[in-house]
Structure formats: C-alpha cells, structure tokens
Amino acid sequence: MKIIIAFLGLMTVVHAQYRYPYNQEYYGRRVAILRQNQNQDIDGSYAFSYDTENGISVAEQGTPTIGPSGPAEIVRGQYSYTAPDGTPIVVQYTAGPDGFQASGNHLPTPPPVNIIYFIICLFILAIGIYYLFI
C-alpha cells in the first residue's frame, strides 16, 4: 500500500512538471543577476541592491525610527530600467510615516495653477460663506 501511494505521488510530480512547463512567452526570458548585495543589522536597519543583465538596477535602505504613532520604518531607495522606447527611467522614492513619495523625470506633474482662477474661486467661496452665516 505504501509503495502504491509513493508511486502515485511520484507520478503526480512528474505529470505536473510536464503539464506546466516554463512558458517564455508569458514570463519573458530569464535574466541573470549581475550583482547583488544585502545587509541587515541587529538594530533593524537594512540595505539591499541588485543589477540585472537587462539593465534593471534597484537599491534600497531602511532604518527603524519612532514616529508620532509608534515604531515606523524610514525607507529610501531608487530603481531604474530602460523603457520599451529606449528612454532611461529612474525613480527615487522615500517611504515612512508620511507615506510613499516617488520622484522622477518621467512622472507626470500637475499643471501650474492660474492665479486669476484661484482668486475668483476664493472670492466665490467667501461670498458663499458670507451668505451661509447671514
């Protein structure tokens, strides 16, 4: 009985291996890691980085701190890669009690506020508040 169960288990593993092979069209080609570093200290701080052969580069470091609502982690890092159109993309980020903030030349920014439009909106708001309390 044990031999039959072991044989069926082995056949299940063999069948799964040939039924679900690595699909390069779905997952993309495999990429080698050229350089990888990681460090974790006893105080909870850490740092890691790696570079791949297709031009992806990642670096991050984190340090524990005490925030206004308790223990928190301050994280700084960046990643870079080449977009399909050949544009180099570099994103630098920080994360912590204030949230996640990313910066990069390719990220969209809001248009500048027209000062006249802003003054008109304030005037309309002031009129609304005036009539609200009369």
N, CA, C and O atoms as a GROMACS GRO file, in nm:
protein
  536
    1MET      N    1   0.082  -0.120   0.000
    1MET     CA    2   0.000   0.000   0.000
    1MET      C    3   0.087   0.126   0.000
    1MET      O    4   0.058   0.222  -0.072
    2LYS      N    5   0.193   0.126   0.081
    2LYS     CA    6   0.283   0.242   0.086
    2LYS      C    7   0.352   0.262  -0.047
    2LYS      O    8   0.375   0.376  -0.088
    3ILE      N    9   0.385   0.156  -0.114
    3ILE     CA   10   0.451   0.166  -0.244
    3ILE      C   11   0.358   0.228  -0.346
    3ILE      O   12   0.401   0.308  -0.429
    4ILE      N   13   0.232   0.192  -0.343
    4ILE     CA   14   0.134   0.248  -0.438
    4ILE      C   15   0.118   0.397  -0.412
    4ILE      O   16   0.115   0.475  -0.508
    5ILE      N   17   0.108   0.439  -0.287
    5ILE     CA   18   0.093   0.582  -0.255
    5ILE      C   19   0.217   0.658  -0.296
    5ILE      O   20   0.206   0.768  -0.351
    6ALA      N   21   0.336   0.602  -0.271
    6ALA     CA   22   0.460   0.669  -0.312
    6ALA      C   23   0.467   0.679  -0.464
    6ALA      O   24   0.509   0.782  -0.517
    7PHE      N   25   0.427   0.573  -0.534
    7PHE     CA   26   0.430   0.574  -0.681
    7PHE      C   27   0.332   0.678  -0.736
    7PHE      O   28   0.367   0.752  -0.828
    8LEU      N   29   0.211   0.685  -0.680
    8LEU     CA   30   0.114   0.785  -0.725
    8LEU      C   31   0.163   0.927  -0.697
    8LEU      O   32   0.142   1.017  -0.778
    9GLY      N   33   0.229   0.948  -0.583
    9GLY     CA   34   0.285   1.080  -0.554
    9GLY      C   35   0.393   1.118  -0.652
    9GLY      O   36   0.398   1.232  -0.698
   10LEU      N   37   0.480   1.024  -0.684
   10LEU     CA   38   0.585   1.049  -0.782
   10LEU      C   39   0.527   1.078  -0.919
   10LEU      O   40   0.576   1.167  -0.989
   11MET      N   41   0.426   1.005  -0.959
   11MET     CA   42   0.363   1.027  -1.090
   11MET      C   43   0.294   1.163  -1.095
   11MET      O   44   0.293   1.228  -1.200
   12THR      N   45   0.237   1.207  -0.983
   12THR     CA   46   0.175   1.340  -0.978
   12THR      C   47   0.278   1.449  -1.000
   12THR      O   48   0.253   1.544  -1.074
   13VAL      N   49   0.394   1.436  -0.937
   13VAL     CA   50   0.500   1.535  -0.953
   13VAL      C   51   0.551   1.536  -1.096
   13VAL      O   52   0.571   1.642  -1.154
   14VAL      N   53   0.572   1.419  -1.154
   14VAL     CA   54   0.620   1.410  -1.292
   14VAL      C   55   0.518   1.468  -1.388
   14VAL      O   56   0.555   1.540  -1.481
   15HIS      N   57   0.391   1.438  -1.367
   15HIS     CA   58   0.286   1.490  -1.455
   15HIS      C   59   0.277   1.643  -1.446
   15HIS      O   60   0.260   1.710  -1.548
   16ALA      N   61   0.287   1.698  -1.327
   16ALA     CA   62   0.279   1.842  -1.310
   16ALA      C   63   0.397   1.911  -1.377
   16ALA      O   64   0.383   2.022  -1.430
   17GLN      N   65   0.512   1.848  -1.375
   17GLN     CA   66   0.630   1.908  -1.436
   17GLN      C   67   0.613   1.920  -1.587
   17GLN      O   68   0.652   2.022  -1.644
   18TYR      N   69   0.558   1.822  -1.652
   18TYR     CA   70   0.543   1.826  -1.797
   18TYR      C   71   0.416   1.896  -1.841
   18TYR      O   72   0.405   1.939  -1.956
   19ARG      N   73   0.322   1.908  -1.752
   19ARG     CA   74   0.197   1.975  -1.788
   19ARG      C   75   0.210   2.127  -1.783
   19ARG      O   76   0.147   2.197  -1.862
   20TYR      N   77   0.292   2.178  -1.691
   20TYR     CA   78   0.308   2.322  -1.674
   20TYR      C   79   0.454   2.362  -1.693
   20TYR      O   80   0.521   2.398  -1.596
   21PRO      N   81   0.504   2.355  -1.813
   21PRO     CA   82   0.645   2.393  -1.834
   21PRO      C   83   0.661   2.545  -1.829
   21PRO      O   84   0.562   2.619  -1.834
   22TYR      N   85   0.783   2.590  -1.819
   22TYR     CA   86   0.813   2.734  -1.820
   22TYR      C   87   0.775   2.792  -1.956
   22TYR      O   88   0.825   2.747  -2.059
   23ASN      N   89   0.688   2.888  -1.955
   23ASN     CA   90   0.639   2.950  -2.078
   23ASN      C   91   0.712   3.082  -2.099
   23ASN      O   92   0.680   3.180  -2.032
   24GLN      N   93   0.808   3.086  -2.190
   24GLN     CA   94   0.889   3.206  -2.210
   24GLN      C   95   0.807   3.320  -2.266
   24GLN      O   96   0.837   3.436  -2.238
   25GLU      N   97   0.704   3.292  -2.345
   25GLU     CA   98   0.621   3.399  -2.400
   25GLU      C   99   0.540   3.469  -2.290
   25GLU      O  100   0.514   3.589  -2.298
   26TYR      N  101   0.502   3.394  -2.186
   26TYR     CA  102   0.424   3.453  -2.077
   26TYR      C  103   0.514   3.521  -1.975
   26TYR      O  104   0.487   3.634  -1.933
   27TYR      N  105   0.619   3.453  -1.933
   27TYR     CA  106   0.704   3.505  -1.827
   27TYR      C  107   0.819   3.591  -1.877
   27TYR      O  108   0.881   3.660  -1.797
   28GLY      N  109   0.849   3.589  -2.004
   28GLY     CA  110   0.965   3.661  -2.057
   28GLY      C  111   1.089   3.576  -2.042
   28GLY      O  112   1.088   3.470  -1.978
   29ARG      N  113   1.196   3.624  -2.101
   29ARG     CA  114   1.318   3.544  -2.093
   29ARG      C  115   1.380   3.557  -1.956
   29ARG      O  116   1.363   3.658  -1.888
   30ARG      N  117   1.453   3.456  -1.916
   30ARG     CA  118   1.519   3.459  -1.786
   30ARG      C  119   1.638   3.554  -1.792
   30ARG      O  120   1.710   3.558  -1.892
   31VAL      N  121   1.657   3.629  -1.686
   31VAL     CA  122   1.760   3.732  -1.682
   31VAL      C  123   1.855   3.702  -1.566
   31VAL      O  124   1.811   3.671  -1.455
   32ALA      N  125   1.983   3.712  -1.593
   32ALA     CA  126   2.083   3.686  -1.490
   32ALA      C  127   2.101   3.808  -1.399
   32ALA      O  128   2.090   3.923  -1.444
   33ILE      N  129   2.128   3.782  -1.274
   33ILE     CA  130   2.160   3.888  -1.178
   33ILE      C  131   2.311   3.906  -1.180
   33ILE      O  132   2.386   3.813  -1.151
   34LEU      N  133   2.354   4.027  -1.214
   34LEU     CA  134   2.497   4.055  -1.225
   34LEU      C  135   2.561   4.085  -1.090
   34LEU      O  136   2.674   4.044  -1.063
   35ARG      N  137   2.489   4.156  -1.006
   35ARG     CA  138   2.543   4.196  -0.876
   35ARG      C  139   2.429   4.200  -0.776
   35ARG      O  140   2.320   4.248  -0.809
   36GLN      N  141   2.453   4.151  -0.656
   36GLN     CA  142   2.352   4.154  -0.552
   36GLN      C  143   2.420   4.172  -0.417
   36GLN      O  144   2.513   4.098  -0.383
   37ASN      N  145   2.373   4.269  -0.340
   37ASN     CA  146   2.423   4.294  -0.205
   37ASN      C  147   2.305   4.306  -0.111
   37ASN      O  148   2.200   4.359  -0.148
   38GLN      N  149   2.322   4.255   0.009
   38GLN     CA  150   2.220   4.274   0.112
   38GLN      C  151   2.285   4.275   0.249
   38GLN      O  152   2.381   4.203   0.276
   39ASN      N  153   2.230   4.360   0.334
   39ASN     CA  154   2.286   4.377   0.468
   39ASN      C  155   2.170   4.404   0.563
   39ASN      O  156   2.083   4.486   0.535
   40GLN      N  157   2.170   4.333   0.676
   40GLN     CA  158   2.070   4.357   0.778
   40GLN      C  159   2.141   4.364   0.912
   40GLN      O  160   2.212   4.272   0.952
   41ASP      N  161   2.121   4.477   0.982
   41ASP     CA  162   2.186   4.498   1.111
   41ASP      C  163   2.094   4.457   1.224
   41ASP      O  164   1.974   4.438   1.206
   42ILE      N  165   2.153   4.444   1.340
   42ILE     CA  166   2.078   4.399   1.456
   42ILE      C  167   1.978   4.505   1.504
   42ILE      O  168   1.880   4.471   1.570
   43ASP      N  169   2.002   4.632   1.470
   43ASP     CA  170   1.910   4.738   1.512
   43ASP      C  171   1.786   4.746   1.423
   43ASP      O  172   1.698   4.829   1.448
   44GLY      N  173   1.777   4.662   1.320
   44GLY     CA  174   1.660   4.662   1.232
   44GLY      C  175   1.682   4.734   1.102
   44GLY      O  176   1.596   4.729   1.014
   45SER      N  177   1.794   4.803   1.086
   45SER     CA  178   1.820   4.871   0.959
   45SER      C  179   1.866   4.768   0.857
   45SER      O  180   1.921   4.663   0.891
   46TYR      N  181   1.842   4.800   0.731
   46TYR     CA  182   1.879   4.708   0.625
   46TYR      C  183   1.916   4.786   0.500
   46TYR      O  184   1.888   4.905   0.489
   47ALA      N  185   1.979   4.719   0.408
   47ALA     CA  186   2.011   4.775   0.278
   47ALA      C  187   2.024   4.659   0.180
   47ALA      O  188   2.077   4.553   0.214
   48PHE      N  189   1.977   4.680   0.059
   48PHE     CA  190   1.997   4.581  -0.046
   48PHE      C  191   2.006   4.651  -0.180
   48PHE      O  192   1.956   4.762  -0.197
   49SER      N  193   2.069   4.585  -0.274
   49SER     CA  194   2.078   4.636  -0.410
   49SER      C  195   2.106   4.519  -0.503
   49SER      O  196   2.163   4.418  -0.464
   50TYR      N  197   2.065   4.536  -0.627
   50TYR     CA  198   2.098   4.437  -0.729
   50TYR      C  199   2.091   4.500  -0.867
   50TYR      O  200   2.019   4.598  -0.888
   51ASP      N  201   2.166   4.444  -0.960
   51ASP     CA  202   2.167   4.484  -1.100
   51ASP      C  203   2.146   4.358  -1.184
   51ASP      O  204   2.200   4.252  -1.152
   52THR      N  205   2.069   4.370  -1.290
   52THR     CA  206   2.045   4.257  -1.378
   52THR      C  207   2.105   4.284  -1.515
   52THR      O  208   2.141   4.398  -1.547
   53GLU      N  209   2.117   4.179  -1.595
   53GLU     CA  210   2.180   4.194  -1.726
   53GLU      C  211   2.094   4.271  -1.826
   53GLU      O  212   2.145   4.317  -1.928
   54ASN      N  213   1.965   4.287  -1.798
   54ASN     CA  214   1.881   4.365  -1.890
   54ASN      C  215   1.870   4.511  -1.849
   54ASN      O  216   1.785   4.583  -1.901
   55GLY      N  217   1.953   4.557  -1.756
   55GLY     CA  218   1.961   4.699  -1.724
   55GLY      C  219   1.877   4.744  -1.606
   55GLY      O  220   1.871   4.863  -1.578
   56ILE      N  221   1.813   4.653  -1.537
   56ILE     CA  222   1.736   4.691  -1.418
   56ILE      C  223   1.831   4.704  -1.300
   56ILE      O  224   1.915   4.617  -1.277
   57SER      N  225   1.816   4.813  -1.226
   57SER     CA  226   1.900   4.838  -1.110
   57SER      C  227   1.810   4.883  -0.995
   57SER      O  228   1.726   4.970  -1.013
   58VAL      N  229   1.829   4.823  -0.879
   58VAL     CA  230   1.746   4.853  -0.762
   58VAL      C  231   1.837   4.871  -0.642
   58VAL      O  232   1.932   4.794  -0.623
   59ALA      N  233   1.809   4.971  -0.560
   59ALA     CA  234   1.882   4.992  -0.434
   59ALA      C  235   1.784   5.049  -0.332
   59ALA      O  236   1.703   5.136  -0.364
   60GLU      N  237   1.793   4.999  -0.208
   60GLU     CA  238   1.703   5.047  -0.104
   60GLU      C  239   1.771   5.032   0.031
   60GLU      O  240   1.850   4.940   0.054
   61GLN      N  241   1.740   5.124   0.119
   61GLN     CA  242   1.788   5.115   0.257
   61GLN      C  243   1.677   5.160   0.350
   61GLN      O  244   1.601   5.251   0.317
   62GLY      N  245   1.669   5.098   0.465
   62GLY     CA  246   1.566   5.130   0.561
   62GLY      C  247   1.623   5.137   0.701
   62GLY      O  248   1.713   5.061   0.737
   63THR      N  249   1.569   5.227   0.779
   63THR     CA  250   1.612   5.241   0.919
   63THR      C  251   1.487   5.254   1.007
   63THR      O  252   1.394   5.326   0.972
   64PRO      N  253   1.485   5.185   1.118
   64PRO     CA  254   1.371   5.198   1.209
   64PRO      C  255   1.378   5.330   1.284
   64PRO      O  256   1.486   5.381   1.312
   65THR      N  257   1.262   5.382   1.316
   65THR     CA  258   1.252   5.507   1.391
   65THR      C  259   1.124   5.505   1.473
   65THR      O  260   1.039   5.417   1.456
   66ILE      N  261   1.111   5.599   1.560
   66ILE     CA  262   0.988   5.613   1.638
   66ILE      C  263   0.911   5.731   1.580
   66ILE      O  264   0.956   5.846   1.587
   67GLY      N  265   0.796   5.703   1.522
   67GLY     CA  266   0.713   5.807   1.462
   67GLY      C  267   0.608   5.857   1.560
   67GLY      O  268   0.606   5.814   1.675
   68PRO      N  269   0.522   5.948   1.515
   68PRO     CA  270   0.420   6.002   1.604
   68PRO      C  271   0.318   5.898   1.650
   68PRO      O  272   0.257   5.914   1.756
   69SER      N  273   0.300   5.792   1.573
   69SER     CA  274   0.203   5.689   1.612
   69SER      C  275   0.270   5.558   1.653
   69SER      O  276   0.205   5.453   1.656
   70GLY      N  277   0.399   5.564   1.684
   70GLY     CA  278   0.470   5.444   1.729
   70GLY      C  279   0.587   5.412   1.639
   70GLY      O  280   0.633   5.496   1.562
   71PRO      N  281   0.636   5.289   1.649
   71PRO     CA  282   0.751   5.249   1.567
   71PRO      C  283   0.719   5.259   1.418
   71PRO      O  284   0.608   5.228   1.375
   72ALA      N  285   0.817   5.301   1.340
   72ALA     CA  286   0.800   5.316   1.196
   72ALA      C  287   0.931   5.283   1.128
   72ALA      O  288   1.034   5.267   1.194
   73GLU      N  289   0.927   5.274   0.998
   73GLU     CA  290   1.045   5.246   0.918
   73GLU      C  291   1.060   5.358   0.816
   73GLU      O  292   0.964   5.391   0.746
   74ILE      N  293   1.177   5.417   0.807
   74ILE     CA  294   1.207   5.517   0.706
   74ILE      C  295   1.283   5.445   0.594
   74ILE      O  296   1.390   5.388   0.618
   75VAL      N  297   1.229   5.449   0.475
   75VAL     CA  298   1.287   5.377   0.361
   75VAL      C  299   1.322   5.476   0.252
   75VAL      O  300   1.241   5.563   0.219
   76ARG      N  301   1.442   5.463   0.197
   76ARG     CA  302   1.485   5.543   0.082
   76ARG      C  303   1.539   5.447  -0.022
   76ARG      O  304   1.606   5.349   0.012
   77GLY      N  305   1.510   5.475  -0.146
   77GLY     CA  306   1.561   5.387  -0.249
   77GLY      C  307   1.543   5.444  -0.388
   77GLY      O  308   1.492   5.554  -0.406
   78GLN      N  309   1.585   5.365  -0.484
   78GLN     CA  310   1.566   5.403  -0.623
   78GLN      C  311   1.569   5.276  -0.708
   78GLN      O  312   1.627   5.175  -0.670
   79TYR      N  313   1.504   5.285  -0.822
   79TYR     CA  314   1.514   5.179  -0.921
   79TYR      C  315   1.521   5.243  -1.058
   79TYR      O  316   1.471   5.353  -1.080
   80SER      N  317   1.584   5.173  -1.151
   80SER     CA  318   1.598   5.225  -1.286
   80SER      C  319   1.589   5.110  -1.386
   80SER      O  320   1.626   4.997  -1.356
   81TYR      N  321   1.540   5.144  -1.503
   81TYR     CA  322   1.528   5.048  -1.612
   81TYR      C  323   1.516   5.126  -1.741
   81TYR      O  324   1.505   5.249  -1.739
   82THR      N  325   1.517   5.057  -1.853
   82THR     CA  326   1.501   5.121  -1.983
   82THR      C  327   1.362   5.090  -2.035
   82THR      O  328   1.323   4.973  -2.042
   83ALA      N  329   1.286   5.194  -2.070
   83ALA     CA  330   1.150   5.177  -2.122
   83ALA      C  331   1.157   5.112  -2.261
   83ALA      O  332   1.262   5.113  -2.324
   84PRO      N  333   1.045   5.056  -2.308
   84PRO     CA  334   1.045   4.994  -2.441
   84PRO      C  335   1.085   5.088  -2.555
   84PRO      O  336   1.135   5.043  -2.658
   85ASP      N  337   1.062   5.219  -2.537
   85ASP     CA  338   1.102   5.313  -2.642
   85ASP      C  339   1.247   5.358  -2.629
   85ASP      O  340   1.292   5.443  -2.706
   86GLY      N  341   1.321   5.302  -2.532
   86GLY     CA  342   1.462   5.334  -2.515
   86GLY      C  343   1.491   5.444  -2.415
   86GLY      O  344   1.608   5.476  -2.392
   87THR      N  345   1.389   5.501  -2.355
   87THR     CA  346   1.407   5.607  -2.257
   87THR      C  347   1.454   5.549  -2.124
   87THR      O  348   1.392   5.456  -2.073
   88PRO      N  349   1.562   5.603  -2.067
   88PRO     CA  350   1.601   5.554  -1.934
   88PRO      C  351   1.505   5.609  -1.828
   88PRO      O  352   1.477   5.729  -1.826
   89ILE      N  353   1.457   5.522  -1.743
   89ILE     CA  354   1.362   5.558  -1.637
   89ILE      C  355   1.434   5.542  -1.503
   89ILE      O  356   1.488   5.435  -1.473
   90VAL      N  357   1.435   5.647  -1.424
   90VAL     CA  358   1.494   5.644  -1.290
   90VAL      C  359   1.390   5.698  -1.192
   90VAL      O  360   1.341   5.810  -1.209
   91VAL      N  361   1.358   5.619  -1.092
   91VAL     CA  362   1.262   5.659  -0.989
   91VAL      C  363   1.332   5.656  -0.854
   91VAL      O  364   1.390   5.554  -0.816
   92GLN      N  365   1.326   5.767  -0.783
   92GLN     CA  366   1.378   5.775  -0.647
   92GLN      C  367   1.258   5.789  -0.555
   92GLN      O  368   1.163   5.861  -0.587
   93TYR      N  369   1.262   5.721  -0.441
   93TYR     CA  370   1.147   5.724  -0.353
   93TYR      C  371   1.189   5.724  -0.207
   93TYR      O  372   1.299   5.683  -0.170
   94THR      N  373   1.096   5.774  -0.126
   94THR     CA  374   1.108   5.766   0.019
   94THR      C  375   0.973   5.717   0.071
   94THR      O  376   0.869   5.744   0.012
   95ALA      N  377   0.977   5.646   0.181
   95ALA     CA  378   0.854   5.598   0.242
   95ALA      C  379   0.873   5.600   0.393
   95ALA      O  380   0.981   5.570   0.444
   96GLY      N  381   0.768   5.634   0.460
   96GLY     CA  382   0.774   5.640   0.606
   96GLY      C  383   0.640   5.679   0.662
   96GLY      O  384   0.536   5.651   0.601
   97PRO      N  385   0.639   5.742   0.778
   97PRO     CA  386   0.512   5.783   0.839
   97PRO      C  387   0.432   5.880   0.753
   97PRO      O  388   0.310   5.887   0.765
   98ASP      N  389   0.501   5.955   0.664
   98ASP     CA  390   0.432   6.049   0.577
   98ASP      C  391   0.380   5.984   0.450
   98ASP      O  392   0.318   6.052   0.368
   99GLY      N  393   0.403   5.855   0.431
   99GLY     CA  394   0.356   5.786   0.312
   99GLY      C  395   0.469   5.764   0.212
   99GLY      O  396   0.586   5.784   0.242
  100PHE      N  397   0.430   5.723   0.093
  100PHE     CA  398   0.523   5.693  -0.015
  100PHE      C  399   0.530   5.813  -0.109
  100PHE      O  400   0.427   5.861  -0.156
  101GLN      N  401   0.652   5.862  -0.135
  101GLN     CA  402   0.670   5.974  -0.226
  101GLN      C  403   0.777   5.936  -0.328
  101GLN      O  404   0.892   5.911  -0.294
  102ALA      N  405   0.736   5.934  -0.454
  102ALA     CA  406   0.827   5.899  -0.562
  102ALA      C  407   0.856   6.023  -0.645
  102ALA      O  408   0.773   6.112  -0.657
  103SER      N  409   0.977   6.026  -0.702
  103SER     CA  410   1.012   6.136  -0.791
  103SER      C  411   1.090   6.079  -0.909
  103SER      O  412   1.167   5.984  -0.895
  104GLY      N  413   1.069   6.140  -1.023
  104GLY     CA  414   1.138   6.100  -1.144
  104GLY      C  415   1.099   6.194  -1.257
  104GLY      O  416   0.990   6.252  -1.255
  105ASN      N  417   1.186   6.208  -1.355
  105ASN     CA  418   1.158   6.300  -1.465
  105ASN      C  419   1.041   6.254  -1.551
  105ASN      O  420   0.977   6.337  -1.616
  106HIS      N  421   1.012   6.126  -1.554
  106HIS     CA  422   0.905   6.074  -1.639
  106HIS      C  423   0.767   6.080  -1.571
  106HIS      O  424   0.666   6.060  -1.638
  107LEU      N  425   0.762   6.106  -1.441
  107LEU     CA  426   0.634   6.110  -1.371
  107LEU      C  427   0.559   6.238  -1.403
  107LEU      O  428   0.619   6.345  -1.411
  108PRO      N  429   0.428   6.228  -1.423
  108PRO     CA  430   0.351   6.350  -1.456
  108PRO      C  431   0.341   6.443  -1.336
  108PRO      O  432   0.339   6.399  -1.222
  109THR      N  433   0.337   6.571  -1.365
  109THR     CA  434   0.320   6.673  -1.262
  109THR      C  435   0.195   6.753  -1.294
  109THR      O  436   0.159   6.767  -1.411
  110PRO      N  437   0.127   6.807  -1.193
  110PRO     CA  438   0.007   6.885  -1.220
  110PRO      C  439   0.043   7.017  -1.288
  110PRO      O  440   0.151   7.072  -1.265
  111PRO      N  441  -0.046   7.068  -1.371
  111PRO     CA  442  -0.018   7.196  -1.435
  111PRO      C  443  -0.016   7.308  -1.331
  111PRO      O  444  -0.076   7.294  -1.225
  112PRO      N  445   0.052   7.419  -1.360
  112PRO     CA  446   0.054   7.529  -1.264
  112PRO      C  447  -0.086   7.590  -1.248
  112PRO      O  448  -0.165   7.593  -1.343
  113VAL      N  449  -0.115   7.637  -1.129
  113VAL     CA  450  -0.245   7.696  -1.100
  113VAL      C  451  -0.247   7.839  -1.153
  113VAL      O  452  -0.157   7.917  -1.126
  114ASN      N  453  -0.351   7.871  -1.229
  114ASN     CA  454  -0.370   8.006  -1.280
  114ASN      C  455  -0.412   8.094  -1.162
  114ASN      O  456  -0.514   8.067  -1.098
  115ILE      N  457  -0.336   8.198  -1.133
  115ILE     CA  458  -0.360   8.281  -1.016
  115ILE      C  459  -0.495   8.354  -1.024
  115ILE      O  460  -0.560   8.374  -0.921
  116ILE      N  461  -0.536   8.394  -1.142
  116ILE     CA  462  -0.665   8.464  -1.156
  116ILE      C  463  -0.779   8.368  -1.124
  116ILE      O  464  -0.873   8.405  -1.054
  117TYR      N  465  -0.771   8.247  -1.173
  117TYR     CA  466  -0.872   8.146  -1.144
  117TYR      C  467  -0.877   8.119  -0.994
  117TYR      O  468  -0.986   8.104  -0.937
  118PHE      N  469  -0.762   8.112  -0.930
  118PHE     CA  470  -0.754   8.088  -0.787
  118PHE      C  471  -0.821   8.202  -0.708
  118PHE      O  472  -0.894   8.176  -0.613
  119ILE      N  473  -0.797   8.326  -0.746
  119ILE     CA  474  -0.857   8.440  -0.677
  119ILE      C  475  -1.008   8.440  -0.696
  119ILE      O  476  -1.082   8.469  -0.601
  120ILE      N  477  -1.055   8.409  -0.816
  120ILE     CA  478  -1.200   8.403  -0.841
  120ILE      C  479  -1.264   8.295  -0.753
  120ILE      O  480  -1.371   8.317  -0.696
  121CYS      N  481  -1.200   8.179  -0.743
  121CYS     CA  482  -1.253   8.071  -0.659
  121CYS      C  483  -1.260   8.113  -0.513
  121CYS      O  484  -1.357   8.082  -0.444
  122LEU      N  485  -1.157   8.183  -0.464
  122LEU     CA  486  -1.159   8.231  -0.326
  122LEU      C  487  -1.270   8.333  -0.305
  122LEU      O  488  -1.335   8.333  -0.200
  123PHE      N  489  -1.292   8.421  -0.403
  123PHE     CA  490  -1.398   8.521  -0.394
  123PHE      C  491  -1.535   8.454  -0.388
  123PHE      O  492  -1.619   8.492  -0.306
  124ILE      N  493  -1.557   8.353  -0.473
  124ILE     CA  494  -1.685   8.281  -0.472
  124ILE      C  495  -1.703   8.207  -0.340
  124ILE      O  496  -1.813   8.203  -0.286
  125LEU      N  497  -1.598   8.149  -0.289
  125LEU     CA  498  -1.604   8.080  -0.161
  125LEU      C  499  -1.637   8.178  -0.048
  125LEU      O  500  -1.718   8.147   0.040
  126ALA      N  501  -1.576   8.295  -0.051
  126ALA     CA  502  -1.604   8.396   0.052
  126ALA      C  503  -1.748   8.442   0.046
  126ALA      O  504  -1.811   8.462   0.150
  127ILE      N  505  -1.802   8.460  -0.074
  127ILE     CA  506  -1.943   8.501  -0.088
  127ILE      C  507  -2.034   8.392  -0.033
  127ILE      O  508  -2.132   8.420   0.037
  128GLY      N  509  -2.002   8.266  -0.064
  128GLY     CA  510  -2.083   8.155  -0.015
  128GLY      C  511  -2.081   8.147   0.136
  128GLY      O  512  -2.185   8.123   0.198
  129ILE      N  513  -1.965   8.167   0.198
  129ILE     CA  514  -1.956   8.163   0.343
  129ILE      C  515  -2.031   8.283   0.405
  129ILE      O  516  -2.093   8.269   0.510
  130TYR      N  517  -2.024   8.400   0.339
  130TYR     CA  518  -2.093   8.518   0.389
  130TYR      C  519  -2.244   8.494   0.393
  130TYR      O  520  -2.309   8.523   0.493
  131TYR      N  521  -2.299   8.440   0.281
  131TYR     CA  522  -2.444   8.416   0.277
  131TYR      C  523  -2.486   8.299   0.363
  131TYR      O  524  -2.603   8.288   0.400
  132LEU      N  525  -2.394   8.211   0.396
  132LEU     CA  526  -2.425   8.097   0.481
  132LEU      C  527  -2.451   8.143   0.625
  132LEU      O  528  -2.535   8.086   0.694
  133PHE      N  529  -2.380   8.245   0.668
  133PHE     CA  530  -2.391   8.290   0.808
  133PHE      C  531  -2.478   8.413   0.825
  133PHE      O  532  -2.481   8.468   0.935
  134ILE      N  533  -2.548   8.460   0.723
  134ILE     CA  534  -2.637   8.576   0.738
  134ILE      C  535  -2.770   8.531   0.793
  134ILE      O  536  -2.859   8.614   0.813
   0.00000   0.00000   0.00000
